[in-house]
Amino acid sequence: MLYIMRHGRTDWNVRHKLQGRTDIPLNDEGRMMAAEAGKQYSDIHFDECYSSPLARAKETAEDFSQRKRSTLYNTDDRLVEMGFGVYEGIENS
């Protein structure tokens, strides 16, 4: 079975900014979201966990993996987010 999870919330998510490859970390709410995901999936065994190398995705995967205790955590450059060039950081209204 393959599960796909999005990273937790960042300050740019709150402000409706286009993130792309800009390396924005999780905010406190995003960390709580990652912790909650670990709890929600506590009954499911994961052999491995893969993540984008960006901070927000890695932090989500690290928190999730630590709560699972049996899950290996790896980054993979092939999972990096799409780049939007000069449009990154622009607010969406």
N, C-alpha and C positions, 0 to 999 in steps of 0.2 A: 504494500500500500504506500502511496506517495501522499504526503501532506505538504501543503504550501502555506506558509504563514508570512504575513506582512510584518515589517518592523513596527515597533511601538511609536507613539506620537513624539514629534519634535516641535520645537518652537516655530519652525517654519510651517509645519502642518497647521498649527493653530492660526497663523497669520495668512494661510492660503498662498504660500510662496511656492513656486516651482523649484524643487530640490535637485532632481537629476543626480549628477555625480558630485555635487557639492557635499562635502563631508560634514553634515550637521548631526550632532549627538542627540540622543534621546533626552527628553525632559523628564521631570519626576513622574508625570502621568504616563509617559511611555514606559518607564521602568516598572510601574505598577501593572501596566497592560501585559508586559512580558512575564511578570510573576504570575499574573492571573492565568495566562495561557498555560504555564507550567502546571498549575493546579487543575485546570480544565482537562488536560490531557494526561493526568496522573495515572490513569488506568491503562494507558496504551504504551507498549514497549517500542522504542525507537532504537534502531541499531546505530544510526548515524544522523548527524545534523549538519547541513551545509549552509553557508551564508555568503553573501556578498562581503567583500573586504571593507566596506564603508562602516564607520563607527556605529551608526544607528542600527544597522543590520547585525553587526558583530555583537553589540551589547545585548540585543534581543536574543540572539542565539546562545550567547554565554549564559544569560540568566535562565533561559528555558532549559538548557542542557544541565546546568547545576542543579536545578530543581528535579530533573529527571534522574540524575545520579548515574544512570547506566548509559547515557547517550554520549557518543563521541562528537566533538564539535570541530568543524573544519571550515576554513574560508576557501573560496574558489573564485578566482578572478573572472571566470566566465559568467558569474552571476552578478557582476557589477551593473548598477543601474544605467539606464540610457542617459546619455549626455545631451543637454539642450543648449550648450554654448552660452551665448550672451543673454539668453532668456532665463537662465537659472537665477533665482532670487527675485524675479518679477512677481508681484502680488496679483493674485486672481481675485476679482471682486465678486 
